[in-house]
């Protein structure tokens, strides 16, 4: 059960990051993000989406590298959230959960 909840968290959080990419390139109306997002920063939002999906895939496949990728992705994600704090601050909770689980796994707690 935990495995599927965590997969859903990775997927959902990654999908939410795609809003930054979509807004930067005016591909859809995104009322969730009210601030301007430049195209270069929008590309980073898109890359983070891909990184969360890759992390999710590695976790699903039980590849031990998923935890390292998760921690790197969360650091980039949190930087973007900081840049859009008023709109995206609640993503910090998802990042905290993901980072904590990844760090625990990376440090040897491999019970999943």
Protein Blocks (a to p, Z undefined) as FASTA:
>chain_A
ZZmmmmmmmmmmmmmmmmmmmmmnopaccfkbmbdcdfklmmmmmmmmmmmmmmmmmmmn
opaklmmmmmmmmmmmmmmmmmmmmmmmmmmmmmmmmmmmmmmmmnopafZZ
